[in-house]
Amino acid sequence: MTNTFVTNSESIRSLSVENFPSGKHAVVTWAIPDNFGGMTKALLHRSESFVRHAGVSVDILTFDWRESYEPVRERLRQSGALIDGMRVLNFWETVADIPDACLAEFVGTRNTSEAYEPLFESMHYPESLQGMGSKKWTAGTEQQISVDGYFRPDGSLFLARVQELDSGGNVLRRRVRIYHRDGSVAGECRAIRELYFSWLDYWSSQNESFMIVDSKYAANLLVKYRRPHVYTIYMVHGSHLESNDQTPFSELSKSRGVAFQNLHRFDAVCVLTSRQRDHVITRFGDLGNLHVVPNGHTAPTPDKGGEREAARGTMLAILSKRKRVDHAIQALLGPGKELPEGASLHIFGVGEEEQRLRGLIGESDDSGKVVMEGFTNEPYAEFGRASFSLLTSAAEGFPLVLLEMMAAGCVPIAYDVNYGPSQIIDDKVNGYLVRRQDPVDLRVAIDSFLGLSDDERTRMREAAIKKSAEFSDRTVVGLWKVVFNGLQRRSDSGKSVEFTVENAAVTYFGDDRMRIQCKIAMSSDSLPSSAVCIAAYARDGGLYLRRNISEFRMLGGGAYVVSADLGAECFPESAPAILDFYFEVIEDDRVVRRRLPFAQKSRLPAVYGTIHGNLSLRA
């Protein structure tokens, strides 16, 4: 069965990128690491495609501290990842460079008074550094002051993160201060997040702006950033679940928890595959802001002069536990059919697992078949030399490396993890999907490919190249235009819908399904044009699931009977021990919720009424 990322690939393929929104465009990520992986590579490539195909400039906004971001920019320019029309901007560099006359406005009115009480300023502290830098120091006697200070290139202090501590080292109060170049205080706020938001305001300067938030850490931060002229779009690059058991009700990823419990606070949420979209809707409801936009890709013209080695395998990955490179090594060096002459695996990448992986290779009598090659700036050249490539990650979004290998005619052999590989690879047509993720089954797939005839391998390569072409940069930029043009201004009325909820009833269908029904009375005669859901929250307050209302029955006078169905699959062993049920109306970025009253005697002991008379479930 052929997998496609849209229902009508011909119509999507013809999408125009004309009239692309001309406002300011930004990518928000926490950092650009020295040895960055797939997410950073994807956001850089997407930004480049916006410049080339849509004719807009893109700024990449970063928050990590470096004494200088210029080496990062230069490295990106040298590699071709940073072109004219793209800029890399950094919070710390920008704040250090703001003129004194603008600093008070930058901080805003967050200071409590014009005169600031001295904290450490009159005490001894590092008054200057040679060039831009940071230092940590303490001052004081009975009340300790812990300071993280950040200095301009001229040596003057421009920002201090201050903690007041008691004699036991406990934090009594936190403050962040901004300084003029003469050392006087320009402004103060309680948390660095407030200054991050000030920087985003400073960047947008009241212009219509589109911010694609790629980093999961930045996404957790920006759930609280709302401006009438700024659209925030959360781009989800990986799985939002901790496990890879193919069910939408697995434990939510801790690093994405804040963002995924607040998806309604983004103007749009983009995932890379239709399977992930379906899982998100099944778990968190359809809030009207979810889109599928895959990574785009344009392969360079193939080098016709190169020779492909028939039994050469390759692998490009960060050497981390999550990538499970040891599975690839064990597959090639472990039991299986006799490998053909010249069979080898060449691993390109760096990371904390490198020494352990080298040791694993060294333990084998066939260690020469696996070669650790280090980092490469020429992935297409390596894919062009290789016959097949392995992908053994524990989780994926829509791996750009998969498109790169297929565009080069290098046949992919990949674990069938959530969510990307099965959306790109048609099993045994343009690659292999390994359902059971272990080295033994991986070796079976390798043996199967190497056992094909030359003609069969050629057909598979041609199919891989054809498949990769479906995800051209121009096609994907056209999809982004559809997302941007569909964004709507959020209401700033500040008014919330008013409603009451009467007793809920639970109807059972066999032993594994139940329907929750309740009567609601709205303050107006019509339901709001927003999402209306029944939601379950863990007793500690975190959202567990949100199910759209499946049936409305109008009673008149603003009264309705509504219902939603839930099955046993919603409550696996990993579910919270106790779930409390609510009726919710989601308007713009606000959630108005009411507990579901419940007085019915339940047929199942897991469903019960609390001492306050509300519906809960012991999962």
C-alpha positions in Angstrom: 0.0 0.0 0.0 1.4 3.4 -1.0 1.7 6.0 1.8 1.1 9.7 1.0 1.2 12.7 3.3 -1.9 14.3 1.7 -5.1 12.9 0.3 -4.6 14.4 -3.1 -0.9 14.6 -3.9 -1.5 16.1 -7.4 -3.4 19.1 -6.1 -0.9 19.6 -3.3 2.0 19.3 -5.7 0.6 22.1 -7.7 0.3 24.5 -4.8 1.5 28.0 -5.6 3.9 29.9 -3.4 2.8 33.2 -4.8 1.3 35.7 -2.4 3.1 34.1 0.5 2.5 36.2 3.7 4.9 39.1 3.7 5.0 39.8 7.4 8.1 39.2 9.5 9.1 35.6 9.7 11.1 33.9 12.5 12.1 30.5 13.7 12.3 30.2 17.5 14.7 27.6 18.8 16.6 27.4 22.1 20.1 27.0 20.6 22.1 25.9 17.5 24.5 23.3 18.9 27.9 22.8 17.5 27.1 19.3 16.4 23.4 19.7 15.7 21.0 17.0 14.7 17.9 16.6 12.6 15.6 19.2 14.1 18.1 22.0 13.7 19.0 20.8 10.2 15.3 20.7 9.3 14.6 24.3 10.5 17.6 25.7 8.7 16.6 23.9 5.5 13.0 25.1 5.8 14.2 28.7 6.4 16.4 28.5 3.3 13.4 27.2 1.3 11.3 30.2 2.5 14.0 32.5 1.2 14.4 30.8 -2.1 10.8 29.9 -3.0 8.7 32.4 -1.1 11.0 35.4 -1.3 10.8 36.3 2.4 13.6 36.8 4.9 13.8 34.6 8.0 15.4 35.3 11.4 16.4 32.4 13.6 15.9 33.5 17.2 18.0 31.7 19.9 18.2 32.0 23.7 21.3 30.1 24.8 24.3 32.0 26.3 27.5 32.2 24.3 30.3 34.7 24.5 29.8 35.2 20.8 27.4 33.7 18.2 29.6 34.8 15.3 31.5 31.5 15.1 28.2 29.7 14.8 27.1 32.0 12.0 30.4 31.7 10.2 30.3 27.9 10.4 26.7 27.9 9.0 27.8 30.2 6.2 30.7 28.0 5.3 28.5 25.0 5.1 25.9 26.8 3.0 23.2 26.5 5.7 23.0 30.2 6.3 22.3 32.2 3.1 21.5 35.8 2.3 18.0 36.5 3.6 18.6 34.4 6.8 19.9 35.8 10.1 20.8 34.1 13.4 19.9 36.4 16.3 20.6 35.8 20.0 18.8 37.1 23.1 22.0 37.9 25.0 23.7 39.6 22.1 20.7 41.8 21.4 20.2 42.9 25.0 23.9 43.7 25.3 23.7 45.9 22.3 20.5 47.9 23.1 21.4 51.6 23.6 21.0 52.9 27.1 18.2 55.3 26.1 16.1 52.2 25.0 16.7 49.9 27.9 14.0 51.1 30.3 11.4 50.8 27.5 12.8 47.3 26.7 12.3 46.2 30.3 8.9 47.9 30.4 7.0 48.8 33.5 8.0 45.7 35.4 10.0 47.6 38.0 8.0 48.4 41.2 9.6 51.9 41.7 11.9 54.3 40.0 14.5 53.9 42.7 16.0 50.4 43.1 17.2 49.1 46.4 20.8 48.1 46.3 21.4 44.4 46.2 25.0 43.7 45.4 25.9 46.8 43.3 27.7 48.6 46.2 29.7 45.5 47.1 32.7 44.2 45.4 32.0 42.3 42.2 33.8 41.7 38.9 33.4 45.2 37.4 34.7 44.3 34.0 35.8 41.5 31.8 37.9 41.4 28.6 35.2 41.1 26.0 31.7 39.7 26.4 31.4 37.1 29.1 29.6 35.9 32.2 30.6 35.2 35.8 28.9 33.9 39.0 29.6 35.3 42.4 28.2 35.7 45.9 28.1 38.7 48.3 26.7 39.6 51.6 26.8 38.2 55.2 23.6 37.2 56.9 21.6 37.4 53.7 23.6 35.9 50.9 23.3 37.3 47.4 24.0 34.9 44.5 24.5 36.6 41.2 24.9 35.4 37.6 26.3 38.4 35.8 26.5 39.0 32.1 28.9 41.6 30.6 29.1 43.6 27.4 32.1 43.5 25.1 33.2 46.8 26.7 33.2 45.1 30.1 30.1 46.7 31.6 27.5 44.6 33.3 24.3 44.5 31.3 22.2 41.8 33.1 22.2 40.2 36.5 20.2 37.2 37.6 20.0 37.7 41.4 18.9 35.2 44.1 18.5 36.3 47.7 19.3 33.4 50.0 18.8 32.7 53.7 21.6 31.4 55.9 20.7 27.8 54.9 21.0 28.6 51.2 17.3 28.6 50.5 16.0 31.0 47.8 14.0 33.8 49.3 13.5 36.0 46.2 14.6 36.1 42.6 15.1 39.2 40.5 16.6 40.0 37.1 18.1 43.4 36.5 19.2 45.3 33.4 21.9 47.9 33.6 23.0 51.0 31.8 26.6 51.2 30.7 27.4 53.5 33.7 26.3 50.7 36.1 22.9 52.3 37.0 19.8 50.0 37.0 17.6 50.4 33.9 14.9 48.1 35.0 13.9 45.0 36.9 11.6 42.0 36.6 11.0 38.8 38.5 11.8 36.2 35.9 14.1 35.9 32.9 11.1 34.7 30.9 9.7 38.3 31.0 12.8 39.5 29.3 12.7 36.7 26.7 9.2 38.0 25.9 10.4 41.6 25.8 13.0 40.5 23.2 10.4 38.9 21.0 8.4 42.1 21.2 11.5 44.1 20.4 12.1 41.9 17.4 8.5 42.0 16.0 8.2 45.8 16.7 4.4 45.7 16.3 4.7 44.2 12.8 2.5 41.3 11.7 4.8 38.4 12.5 4.9 34.6 12.1 7.0 32.6 14.6 7.5 28.9 13.9 8.5 27.4 17.3 10.7 24.4 16.6 12.4 23.7 19.9 10.3 21.8 22.4 11.9 23.8 25.2 11.0 27.1 23.5 7.5 25.7 22.9 7.0 25.1 26.6 8.1 28.7 27.2 5.9 30.3 24.5 2.6 28.8 25.6 2.3 32.0 27.6 3.4 34.4 24.8 0.3 36.0 23.2 0.4 39.2 21.2 -2.4 40.4 18.8 0.1 41.0 15.9 2.2 37.8 16.4 1.1 34.3 15.2 2.8 31.4 17.0 3.1 28.1 15.2 4.4 25.1 17.1 6.3 22.7 14.8 6.5 19.3 16.4 9.6 17.4 15.2 9.4 14.2 17.2 7.1 11.9 19.0 5.1 13.5 21.8 5.0 10.1 23.6 7.6 8.5 25.9 7.1 5.0 24.6 6.9 3.6 21.0 4.0 1.2 21.5 2.0 2.7 18.6 -0.9 3.9 20.8 -2.0 7.5 21.3 -2.5 6.9 25.1 1.1 6.1 26.0 2.7 8.3 28.6 3.2 11.9 27.4 6.7 13.0 26.8 7.9 14.9 29.9 9.8 17.4 27.7 6.7 18.2 25.7 4.2 18.0 28.4 3.6 21.7 29.0 3.2 22.5 25.3 0.9 19.5 24.6 -1.4 20.3 27.5 -1.7 23.8 26.0 -2.0 23.2 22.3 -4.9 25.6 22.2 -2.6 28.5 23.1 -0.8 28.2 19.7 -2.4 29.7 16.6 -1.3 26.6 14.7 0.3 23.3 15.6 2.1 21.4 12.8 3.1 17.8 12.9 5.1 16.0 10.3 2.8 13.0 9.5 -0.9 12.1 9.3 -0.4 9.3 11.8 0.8 11.7 14.5 -2.0 14.1 13.6 -4.5 11.3 14.1 -2.9 10.3 17.4 -3.0 13.9 18.7 -6.6 14.3 17.8 -7.5 11.0 19.4 -5.8 12.0 22.7 -6.3 15.8 22.9 -9.2 16.5 20.6 -9.5 18.5 17.4 -9.2 22.1 18.3 -9.1 23.4 14.7 -5.4 24.4 14.7 -3.7 21.1 13.8 -2.0 20.7 10.4 0.3 18.2 8.7 3.4 19.7 7.1 6.3 17.4 6.3 9.9 18.3 6.0 10.8 19.5 2.5 13.8 18.4 0.6 15.6 19.2 -2.7 18.4 16.9 -3.6 21.4 18.2 -5.5 22.0 16.9 -9.0 23.4 13.3 -8.6 27.1 12.8 -9.4 26.9 10.4 -12.4 30.6 9.6 -12.2 30.5 7.9 -8.8 30.4 4.1 -8.4 27.9 2.6 -5.9 29.2 -0.3 -3.9 26.6 -3.1 -4.1 27.0 -4.3 -0.5 28.1 -1.1 1.2 25.8 0.2 4.0 25.9 3.6 5.7 24.4 5.3 8.7 24.3 9.0 9.6 23.2 9.7 13.1 24.2 11.4 16.4 25.9 8.8 18.5 23.3 8.8 21.3 21.3 6.1 23.1 18.1 7.3 21.4 19.5 6.5 18.0 20.3 2.9 18.9 23.4 2.7 16.7 24.4 -0.4 18.6 21.5 -2.2 17.0 22.9 -1.6 13.6 26.3 -2.8 14.7 24.9 -6.0 16.3 22.8 -6.6 13.2 25.7 -6.5 10.8 28.1 -8.4 13.1 25.5 -10.9 14.5 23.9 -14.1 13.2 22.4 -14.2 9.8 23.0 -15.3 6.2 26.6 -15.1 5.0 27.2 -11.6 4.0 28.4 -11.0 0.4 32.0 -10.1 -0.3 32.7 -6.5 0.5 29.7 -6.1 2.8 30.3 -3.2 5.2 28.6 -0.6 7.4 30.1 2.9 7.6 28.8 5.0 10.5 29.0 8.8 10.3 28.4 10.9 13.4 29.7 12.0 16.8 28.3 11.8 20.3 28.6 10.5 23.8 28.2 6.9 22.7 31.2 6.8 20.5 33.6 5.0 22.8 31.1 2.4 23.8 30.2 1.7 20.2 33.9 1.4 19.2 34.3 -1.2 22.0 31.3 -3.1 20.8 32.8 -3.3 17.3 36.2 -4.4 18.7 34.7 -7.4 20.4 33.8 -9.0 17.1 36.0 -11.2 14.9 34.4 -9.3 11.9 35.1 -5.9 13.3 36.5 -4.7 9.9 33.0 -4.9 8.5 31.9 -1.9 10.6 33.8 1.4 10.3 33.3 4.5 12.5 33.9 7.4 10.1 33.3 10.4 12.3 31.5 13.5 11.1 30.8 14.3 7.4 29.7 17.4 5.7 28.9 15.5 2.5 25.9 13.2 3.3 24.8 13.0 -0.3 28.2 11.8 -1.4 28.1 9.0 1.2 24.6 8.0 0.3 25.6 8.0 -3.3 28.4 5.5 -2.6 26.2 3.2 -0.4 23.7 0.6 -1.5 21.6 0.8 1.7 21.3 2.9 4.8 20.0 2.1 8.3 17.7 4.1 10.6 17.3 2.6 14.1 16.0 5.5 16.2 13.8 4.9 19.2 11.5 7.7 17.9 11.3 9.9 14.9 9.2 12.8 13.5 9.8 12.9 9.8 13.5 12.3 9.4 15.1 14.5 6.8 18.0 12.0 6.6 15.5 9.5 5.2 14.6 11.8 2.3 18.3 12.4 1.7 19.2 8.8 1.4 16.2 8.0 -0.8 16.9 11.0 -3.1 20.4 9.6 -3.6 19.0 6.2 -4.5 20.3 4.6 -1.3 17.6 2.1 -0.1 16.5 2.8 3.5 16.1 0.0 6.1 14.3 1.5 9.1 12.7 0.6 12.3 8.9 1.2 12.1 8.7 3.7 14.9 6.3 6.5 15.6 6.0 8.5 13.4 8.0 9.1 10.3 9.4 6.1 8.5 6.0 4.4 7.6 4.8 7.7 6.1 7.7 7.7 3.7 8.7 4.1 3.1 6.5 1.7 1.3 7.7 -1.6 2.6 9.6 -3.7 0.1 8.8 -1.2 -2.6 11.2 1.7 -1.9 12.7 0.4 1.3 12.2 -1.8 4.3 10.2 -1.3 7.5 11.4 -3.4 10.4 8.3 -4.0 12.6 10.0 -5.7 15.5 12.7 -3.3 16.6 15.6 -5.6 17.4 19.0 -6.4 15.7 17.8 -9.9 14.7 14.9 -8.6 12.5 17.1 -5.8 11.3 19.6 -8.4 10.0 16.8 -10.3 8.3 15.9 -7.1 6.4 19.5 -6.5 5.4 19.9 -10.1 4.2 16.7 -9.7 2.2 17.9 -6.6 0.4 21.4 -7.9 -0.3 19.8 -11.1 -1.7 18.0 -9.2 -4.4 19.1 -9.3 -8.0 20.7 -6.2 -9.6 17.5 -5.4 -11.4 15.4 -5.7 -8.3 17.7 -3.4 -6.4 17.6 -0.9 -9.3 13.8 -0.9 -9.3 13.8 -0.2 -5.5 16.3 2.6 -5.9 14.3 4.2 -8.6 11.1 3.9 -6.4 13.0 5.6 -3.5 14.1 8.5 -5.7 10.5 9.0 -7.0 9.1 8.9 -3.5 11.5 11.5 -2.2 10.5 13.8 -5.0 6.9 14.0 -3.4 8.4 16.1 -0.7 10.0 18.9 -2.7 10.8 22.2 -1.1 8.4 24.1 -3.3 5.6 21.7 -2.5 6.2 22.1 1.3 6.5 25.9 1.1 3.1 25.8 -0.6 1.7 23.9 2.4 3.1 26.5 4.8 1.4 29.2 2.8 -1.9 27.4 3.3 -1.2 27.2 7.1 -0.3 30.9 7.3 -3.2 32.1 5.2 -5.6 30.1 7.3 -4.6 31.8 10.6 -7.2 34.0 12.2 -6.8 36.8 14.7 -7.6 35.8 18.2 -10.4 37.6 20.0 -9.2 40.0 22.7 -12.6 40.7 24.2 -11.6 39.0 27.4 -15.1 37.7 27.9 -15.6 34.0 28.7 -18.6 31.9 27.8 -20.9 31.2 30.7 -22.5 27.8 31.2 -23.7 25.4 33.8 -23.5 21.6 33.8 -26.2 19.3 35.2 -25.8 15.6 36.2 -23.7 13.4 34.0 -24.9 10.0 33.0 -22.7 7.1 32.0 -23.9 4.4 29.6 -21.9 1.2 29.0 -21.5 -0.7 25.8 -20.1 -4.1 26.7 -17.1 -4.1 29.0 -14.9 -1.8 27.0 -16.8 1.3 26.0 -18.8 4.0 27.8 -20.7 7.1 26.8 -20.6 10.2 29.0 -23.7 12.4 28.6 -24.6 15.6 30.4 -27.0 18.6 30.1 -25.5 22.0 29.7 -27.2 25.4 29.8 -25.4 28.2 27.9 -25.7 31.9 28.6 -26.7 32.4 25.0 -29.0 30.5 22.7 -26.1 29.3 20.5 -23.0 27.2 21.2 -19.7 29.1 20.8 -17.8 28.6 17.5 -15.0 27.0 19.4 -14.0 23.5 20.6 -16.5 21.9 23.0 -15.1 18.8 24.8 -15.2 16.4 27.7 -11.8 16.2 29.3 -10.1 14.1 31.9 -7.4 15.5 34.2 -5.1 13.6 36.4 -5.7 14.3 40.1 -2.5 16.3 40.2 -4.0 18.7 37.6 -2.4 17.7 34.3 -4.6 17.2 31.2 -4.7 13.5 30.3 -7.2 13.5 27.4 -9.7 15.7 25.7 -12.5 14.2 23.6 -14.6 16.4 21.2 -18.4 16.2 21.8 -19.8 13.7 19.3 -23.5 14.4 19.7 -25.5 17.6 20.4 -29.2 17.6 21.1 -30.8 21.0 21.3 -33.5 21.4 24.1 -34.1 25.1 23.5 -33.4 28.2 25.7 -29.7 27.7 25.4 -29.9 24.1 26.8 -28.3 21.1 25.2 -27.7 17.4 25.8 -24.1 16.5 24.8 -22.2 13.3 24.8 -18.8 11.7 24.1 -17.6 8.1 23.8 -14.5 6.6 25.5 -13.1 3.1 25.2 -10.9 1.0 27.4 -8.0 1.7 25.1 -8.0 5.3 26.5 -6.9 4.0 29.9 -3.8 1.7 29.6 -1.7 0.7 32.7 0.3 3.9 32.2 -2.7 6.1 32.7 -2.9 8.2 35.9 -4.4 6.4 38.9 -7.4 8.8 39.2 -8.9 10.9 36.5 -11.4 13.7 37.1 -13.9 14.6 34.3 -14.8 18.1 33.1 -16.9 19.7 30.4 -14.8 22.3 28.6 -15.3 25.2 26.2 -12.2 26.4 24.5 -12.3 29.9 23.1 -9.2 31.4 21.5 -6.5 30.6 24.1 -8.9 30.3 27.1 -10.3 27.1 28.5 -13.5 27.4 30.6 -14.2 24.2 32.4 -16.7 22.8 34.9 -16.6 19.5 36.8 -19.1 16.9 35.7 -21.6 16.3 38.5 -22.4 12.6 38.9 -24.9 10.9 41.2 -25.6 7.8 39.3 -24.8 4.4 40.8 -22.1 3.0 38.5 -22.1 -0.5 37.1 -18.3 -0.5 37.0 -16.3 0.2 40.3 -13.7 2.2 38.3 -16.3 4.9 37.6 -17.6 6.6 40.7 -18.9 9.8 42.2 -16.6 11.7 44.5 -17.5 12.9 48.0 -18.3 16.2 46.3 -20.6 14.5 43.8 -18.4 14.7 40.7 -17.5 12.1 38.1 -14.1 10.4 38.4 -12.5 7.2 37.2 -9.9 4.9 38.8 -7.7 4.0 35.8 
